[in-house]
Amino acid sequence: MCSSTVARQTSNLSDFFFTMKFNDRTARPNKHTTRPDDRQRAKGNQPHFEKAPTKTVVRALDEGALQDILEAQPQGLYLVLDCVQDPHNLGAILRTADGAGVAAVITPKDKSVGITETVLRVSVGAAEKVPFVQVTNLARTMKMMKEAGIWFVGTSDHGDRDLYAMDLKGGIALVMGAEGDGMRRLTEENCDFLIRIPMYGSVPCLNVSVATGVCLYEAVRQRSIQ
């Protein structure tokens, strides 16, 4: 075979392999045939997996912590919730309590909702800021707070005075009853004053979270001008 024939065959083979390597669109890309920017785009198209967010856990305080708060804020504004069970109500109440500068929110351990994921979501972070105290015996805790100089003002249908006629300055604890049933008898008996929110329409009462907001911000109004 002459040299010119060999040269032509070698040239044809080179063209053949060149065509297979670079011009075959069905060939799978490899590190030799893929440009760096193509490889980068391929990486960008890969699914991106994020770590699951960690859950926020808020633990309730006990009576010992409440005593420390009372010593630090003897003239503070406190809130007692007597068996509020709806997490949406508690979340809304904690959000309002944070805005009103409440020193602590106190609830009984039994028949009351604690800090749940729903409460955290509805409170928009307030549940992580406002001291939340759960006690075994609410009546006993109220007596302990009275000894520390706190006066208890409960909202009740049996209230003998209007909310806006009540002095809410100084060391005060507002007491709100449960959805539907209101305050329990023993809780009501341990209140120093019973007040009512004036209602001028056809419904007899407000939702507990709304009523709490009304009472807390009347206290804020009075305390801001003392």
C-alpha positions as CSV (number, residue, x, y, z in Angstrom):
1,M,0.0,0.0,0.0
2,C,1.3,3.4,-1.0
3,S,1.9,6.1,1.5
4,S,-0.8,8.4,0.0
5,T,-3.4,5.7,0.6
6,V,-2.3,5.2,4.2
7,A,-2.4,9.0,4.7
8,R,-6.0,9.2,3.3
9,Q,-7.2,6.3,5.6
10,T,-5.6,7.9,8.6
11,S,-7.2,11.2,7.8
12,N,-10.6,9.5,7.4
13,L,-10.3,7.7,10.7
14,S,-9.4,10.9,12.5
15,D,-12.5,12.6,11.0
16,F,-14.6,9.7,12.1
17,F,-13.5,9.7,15.7
18,F,-13.7,13.6,15.8
19,T,-17.3,13.4,14.6
20,M,-18.2,10.7,17.2
21,K,-16.6,12.7,20.0
22,F,-18.0,16.2,19.3
23,N,-20.9,16.0,16.9
24,D,-23.0,13.1,18.1
25,R,-25.8,14.8,20.1
26,T,-27.0,11.5,21.5
27,A,-23.7,10.7,23.1
28,R,-23.5,11.1,26.9
29,P,-21.3,14.0,27.9
30,N,-18.1,13.2,29.7
31,K,-15.3,15.2,31.2
32,H,-13.5,15.3,27.9
33,T,-16.5,16.4,25.7
34,T,-18.3,18.7,28.2
35,R,-17.2,22.3,28.8
36,P,-16.6,23.5,32.4
37,D,-19.7,25.8,32.2
38,D,-21.9,23.0,31.1
39,R,-20.7,20.9,34.0
40,Q,-21.5,23.7,36.4
41,R,-25.1,24.0,34.9
42,A,-25.5,20.3,35.3
43,K,-24.6,20.6,39.0
44,G,-27.1,23.4,39.4
45,N,-29.9,21.2,38.0
46,Q,-29.4,18.6,40.7
47,P,-32.0,18.6,43.4
48,H,-31.1,20.6,46.5
49,F,-32.0,19.1,49.9
50,E,-32.3,21.4,52.9
51,K,-32.1,20.3,56.5
52,A,-35.5,20.2,58.3
53,P,-35.9,23.2,60.7
54,T,-35.5,22.4,64.3
55,K,-38.6,22.7,66.5
56,T,-38.8,25.5,69.1
57,V,-39.6,24.2,72.5
58,V,-40.8,26.6,75.2
59,R,-40.9,25.2,78.7
60,A,-43.4,26.6,81.3
61,L,-42.0,28.1,84.5
62,D,-42.9,27.0,88.0
63,E,-44.0,28.8,91.2
64,G,-40.4,29.3,92.2
65,A,-39.7,31.3,89.1
66,L,-42.9,33.3,89.6
67,Q,-41.7,34.3,93.1
68,D,-38.5,35.6,91.6
69,I,-40.6,37.6,89.1
70,L,-42.8,39.0,91.8
71,E,-39.7,40.2,93.8
72,A,-38.3,41.9,90.7
73,Q,-41.6,43.4,89.6
74,P,-43.8,44.1,92.7
75,Q,-45.8,46.7,90.8
76,G,-46.1,44.7,87.6
77,L,-49.1,43.8,85.5
78,Y,-49.9,40.1,85.7
79,L,-52.4,37.9,83.8
80,V,-54.2,34.8,85.2
81,L,-55.9,32.5,82.7
82,D,-58.3,30.1,84.5
83,C,-58.5,27.0,82.2
84,V,-58.2,28.5,78.8
85,Q,-58.1,25.5,76.5
86,D,-58.0,26.7,72.9
87,P,-54.4,27.1,71.6
88,H,-55.5,29.8,69.1
89,N,-56.8,31.8,72.0
90,L,-53.7,31.3,74.1
91,G,-51.5,32.3,71.2
92,A,-53.4,35.5,70.6
93,I,-53.4,36.3,74.3
94,L,-49.7,35.8,74.6
95,R,-49.2,38.1,71.7
96,T,-51.3,40.8,73.3
97,A,-49.7,40.2,76.7
98,D,-46.2,40.8,75.2
99,G,-47.4,44.1,73.6
100,A,-48.9,45.2,76.9
101,G,-45.8,44.5,78.9
102,V,-47.3,41.8,81.1
103,A,-44.8,40.5,83.7
104,A,-46.1,36.9,83.7
105,V,-49.0,34.8,82.5
106,I,-50.2,32.3,85.0
107,T,-52.3,29.2,84.3
108,P,-53.2,26.0,86.1
109,K,-51.6,22.8,84.8
110,D,-54.8,20.9,84.6
111,K,-57.6,21.6,82.1
112,S,-55.5,24.3,80.4
113,V,-53.6,24.4,77.1
114,G,-49.8,24.6,77.3
115,I,-47.3,26.0,74.7
116,T,-47.9,24.0,71.6
117,E,-46.8,24.5,68.0
118,T,-50.1,26.2,67.3
119,V,-49.6,28.6,70.2
120,L,-46.1,29.4,69.0
121,R,-47.3,30.1,65.5
122,V,-50.3,32.2,66.5
123,S,-48.3,34.2,69.1
124,V,-45.7,35.2,66.4
125,G,-42.8,34.7,68.8
126,A,-44.4,36.2,71.9
127,A,-44.7,32.8,73.5
128,E,-40.9,32.7,73.6
129,K,-40.7,36.2,75.4
130,V,-43.5,36.4,77.9
131,P,-42.9,34.3,81.1
132,F,-45.5,31.5,81.1
133,V,-46.1,29.9,84.5
134,Q,-48.1,26.7,85.1
135,V,-49.0,26.0,88.7
136,T,-50.5,23.0,90.4
137,N,-53.0,24.9,92.6
138,L,-54.2,28.2,91.2
139,A,-56.0,29.3,94.3
140,R,-52.9,28.7,96.4
141,T,-50.8,30.6,93.9
142,M,-53.3,33.5,94.0
143,K,-53.0,33.7,97.8
144,M,-49.1,33.7,97.5
145,M,-49.3,36.6,95.1
146,K,-51.7,38.5,97.4
147,E,-49.1,38.2,100.1
148,A,-46.6,39.8,97.7
149,G,-48.9,42.8,97.3
150,I,-50.8,41.9,94.1
151,W,-54.5,42.7,93.8
152,F,-56.7,40.5,91.7
153,V,-59.3,41.8,89.3
154,G,-61.5,39.2,87.7
155,T,-63.8,39.6,84.7
156,S,-67.2,38.1,85.4
157,D,-70.9,38.4,84.6
158,H,-71.2,38.9,88.4
159,G,-69.0,42.0,88.3
160,D,-70.3,44.9,90.3
161,R,-68.3,47.6,88.4
162,D,-67.4,48.7,84.9
163,L,-64.0,47.9,83.6
164,Y,-63.4,51.6,82.9
165,A,-64.3,52.6,86.5
166,M,-61.7,50.2,87.9
167,D,-58.3,51.5,89.1
168,L,-55.7,49.2,87.3
169,K,-52.5,50.9,88.4
170,G,-49.9,49.3,90.7
171,G,-49.4,45.6,91.3
172,I,-52.5,44.1,89.5
173,A,-53.4,40.7,88.2
174,L,-56.2,40.5,85.7
175,V,-58.1,37.2,85.8
176,M,-59.8,35.8,82.7
177,G,-62.1,32.8,82.7
178,A,-62.2,29.8,80.3
179,E,-64.1,29.8,77.0
180,G,-67.8,29.4,77.7
181,D,-67.7,28.6,81.4
182,G,-65.8,31.6,82.6
183,M,-63.9,31.5,85.9
184,R,-64.3,28.6,88.3
185,R,-66.1,29.4,91.6
186,L,-63.0,29.2,93.8
187,T,-61.0,31.4,91.4
188,E,-63.8,34.0,91.4
189,E,-63.9,33.9,95.2
190,N,-60.2,34.6,95.4
191,C,-60.5,37.8,93.3
192,D,-60.5,41.1,95.2
193,F,-62.7,42.8,92.6
194,L,-65.1,41.6,89.9
195,I,-65.5,43.7,86.8
196,R,-67.5,43.5,83.6
197,I,-66.9,44.7,80.1
198,P,-69.8,46.9,78.9
199,M,-71.7,45.2,76.0
200,Y,-74.1,47.3,74.0
201,G,-75.1,44.9,71.3
202,S,-77.0,41.6,71.1
203,V,-74.1,39.2,72.0
204,P,-73.7,38.6,75.8
205,C,-69.8,38.5,75.9
206,L,-66.6,38.7,74.0
207,N,-64.2,35.9,73.0
208,V,-61.6,35.4,75.8
209,S,-58.7,36.6,73.7
210,V,-60.5,39.7,72.6
211,A,-61.7,40.4,76.2
212,T,-58.1,40.0,77.5
213,G,-56.9,42.5,74.9
214,V,-59.6,45.1,76.0
215,C,-58.7,44.7,79.7
216,L,-54.9,44.7,79.2
217,Y,-54.9,47.8,77.1
218,E,-57.2,49.7,79.5
219,A,-54.6,48.9,82.2
220,V,-51.8,50.1,79.8
221,R,-53.8,53.3,79.2
222,Q,-54.2,54.0,82.9
223,R,-50.7,53.1,83.9
224,S,-49.2,55.3,81.2
225,I,-50.7,58.4,82.7
226,Q,-50.2,57.8,86.4
